Amino acid sequence: MEHVLDAPRLAPPGRGLADLGDGLAYGALLAFAIFAYTSIAWWIPATAPLRPALMASALAAGGTLLSLWAGPRTLRLDGLRGAALVAYCGLGVASIAWSLDPALSARTAVEVAKEGLVYLVIVQVVRNARRLRAMLGAIALSAVVPAVGALQNYVHGADLVDGGRARWLGVFADPNHLAMALVSAIPLALLWTARSGSIARRVVFAAAAGLATAGVIVTQSRGGAVGLLAAVIAFGLTARGGKRRGLWLAALLAAGVVGFAPAAFWHRTGTLADYQTDVSAQGRVHAWIVLYRLALDRPLRGTGVGAFLKAWPIYAPIEAGHHAFVTHNVFFQPLAETGLGGFVTFLVLVASCLAATLAGRNAPETGAASAALFAALVGNLVCQLSSGYSPNAFLFLLLGLAAAADHSARGELAAAVPAPCPPTLFA
């Protein structure tokens, strides 16, 4: 009898498979974030045939399905946010039917669906503060690669845009897109700088924040400059617990920009007020005129996802010429391409994620990460008010992490509330 009682308990059937799938999904998610931010298929061309980011996202999805099938956990549909996400992606796929360019819309819809899938996988897999912080740290460190690449191009005068704007590889060949990604990573690096218990880690992440900031500067992106300012202010004002330390870090970063940014950065940023004579700014104005006319003509359908450029010859003013511009605004693009339905569902998704990160700042374990994600989202979205684009894996990565942080924060805050005492006769 004693031998029987002391026998080790066997794990429930399927538990090992569930843990295997969960670990695979989490590791693949980390790899996806690293591959996306390092643009590894362009940085290391030998990896391009493997399609690393696609492979990582597929493994993450497969691991999640295995974990859900074999384990006790249920699928998180993510409430209103999840419904908005599914509706937004569904409209993108449905828009193929009425698109001005069905073939292009079909290719773009696949990318939109993949971003929605990554979001849902993040919500299932990133279930605690440890995983959340690791994801944010991976993004912050991975952003060093394109930042250093842009800085090297700038120093050597190689592959510059408009004579002086640094860029890197792949999607980061557009300086505005590079600036947006780097701005998103800076608050995450500052989080680790402020909250890490190791001096060595603080130094590493402080260096990462500095390199990313320098990368934004050499892109000379005006939207990037405004987004950087917004992200730094948001981080300084919302940093949980160590708000004083957060304000000091934000002030030091701002002082570094003021002290070391080259004159070309300030000159180009200063042209924001001269949009009437700036060719790039006028292109955005003409694009928004096209959007306005398009919205009046096709308010519920739009052009079909990815097909906005096809509307240019139809709706552009005469003075716009024949050179077509994209919408250059992350909120206007869903309106242009999927109509009011796409615009509303995208707005609900983004607004609810921003609200969730603010509400989760008081959570004991994930509060600091929620505040950093709020700052990263603010910086990302401000950058994309003048240079937004979709599909955008970097934005949906942040949105998914914001939703995951919200689920963890709600659990922590609920656990911190003491259970009510039962009434007694002599209370």
Secondary structure as the mmCIF struct_conf table of DSSP 4:
data_model
#
loop_
_struct_conf.conf_type_id
_struct_conf.id
_struct_conf.beg_label_comp_id
_struct_conf.beg_label_asym_id
_struct_conf.beg_label_seq_id
_struct_conf.end_label_comp_id
_struct_conf.end_label_asym_id
_struct_conf.end_label_seq_id
HELX_RH_AL_P HELX_RH_AL_P1 GLU A 2 LEU A 5
TURN_TY1_P TURN_TY1_P1 ASP A 6 ASP A 6
BEND BEND1 ALA A 7 ALA A 7
HELX_LH_PP_P HELX_LH_PP_P1 PRO A 8 PRO A 12
TURN_TY1_P TURN_TY1_P2 PRO A 13 GLY A 14
HELX_RH_AL_P HELX_RH_AL_P2 ARG A 15 THR A 38
TURN_TY1_P TURN_TY1_P3 SER A 39 SER A 39
HELX_RH_AL_P HELX_RH_AL_P3 ILE A 40 TRP A 43
BEND BEND2 ILE A 44 ILE A 44
HELX_RH_3T_P HELX_RH_3T_P1 PRO A 45 LEU A 50
HELX_RH_AL_P HELX_RH_AL_P4 PRO A 52 ALA A 70
BEND BEND3 GLY A 71 PRO A 72
HELX_RH_AL_P HELX_RH_AL_P5 GLY A 79 ALA A 94
HELX_RH_3T_P HELX_RH_3T_P2 SER A 95 TRP A 98
BEND BEND4 LEU A 100 ASP A 101
HELX_RH_AL_P HELX_RH_AL_P6 PRO A 102 VAL A 125
BEND BEND5 ASN A 128 ASN A 128
HELX_RH_AL_P HELX_RH_AL_P7 ALA A 129 SER A 142
TURN_TY1_P TURN_TY1_P4 ALA A 143 ALA A 143
HELX_RH_AL_P HELX_RH_AL_P8 VAL A 144 HIS A 156
TURN_TY1_P TURN_TY1_P5 GLY A 157 GLY A 157
BEND BEND6 ASP A 159 ASP A 159
STRN STRN1 VAL A 161 VAL A 161
TURN_TY1_P TURN_TY1_P6 ASP A 162 GLY A 164
STRN STRN2 ARG A 165 ARG A 165
BEND BEND7 LEU A 169 LEU A 169
HELX_RH_3T_P HELX_RH_3T_P3 GLY A 170 ALA A 173
BEND BEND8 ASP A 174 ASP A 174
HELX_RH_AL_P HELX_RH_AL_P9 PRO A 175 ARG A 195
BEND BEND9 GLY A 197 GLY A 197
HELX_RH_AL_P HELX_RH_AL_P10 ILE A 199 THR A 219
TURN_TY1_P TURN_TY1_P7 GLN A 220 GLN A 220
HELX_RH_AL_P HELX_RH_AL_P11 ARG A 222 THR A 238
BEND BEND10 ARG A 240 GLY A 241
HELX_RH_AL_P HELX_RH_AL_P12 LYS A 243 PHE A 260
HELX_RH_AL_P HELX_RH_AL_P13 ALA A 263 GLY A 270
HELX_RH_3T_P HELX_RH_3T_P4 THR A 271 THR A 277
HELX_RH_AL_P HELX_RH_AL_P14 VAL A 279 ASP A 297
BEND BEND11 ARG A 298 ARG A 298
TURN_TY1_P TURN_TY1_P8 PRO A 299 ARG A 301
BEND BEND12 THR A 303 THR A 303
TURN_TY1_P TURN_TY1_P9 VAL A 305 GLY A 306
HELX_RH_3T_P HELX_RH_3T_P5 PHE A 308 ALA A 311
HELX_RH_AL_P HELX_RH_AL_P15 TRP A 312 TYR A 315
HELX_RH_3T_P HELX_RH_3T_P6 ILE A 318 ALA A 320
BEND BEND13 HIS A 322 HIS A 322
TURN_TY1_P TURN_TY1_P10 VAL A 330 PHE A 331
HELX_RH_AL_P HELX_RH_AL_P16 PHE A 332 ALA A 359
HELX_RH_3T_P HELX_RH_3T_P7 GLY A 360 ASN A 362
TURN_TY1_P TURN_TY1_P11 PRO A 364 THR A 366
HELX_RH_AL_P HELX_RH_AL_P17 GLY A 367 SER A 387
BEND BEND14 SER A 390 PRO A 391
HELX_RH_AL_P HELX_RH_AL_P18 ALA A 393 ALA A 416
BEND BEND15 VAL A 417 VAL A 417
HELX_LH_PP_P HELX_LH_PP_P2 PRO A 418 PRO A 423
TURN_TY1_P TURN_TY1_P12 LEU A 425 PHE A 426
#
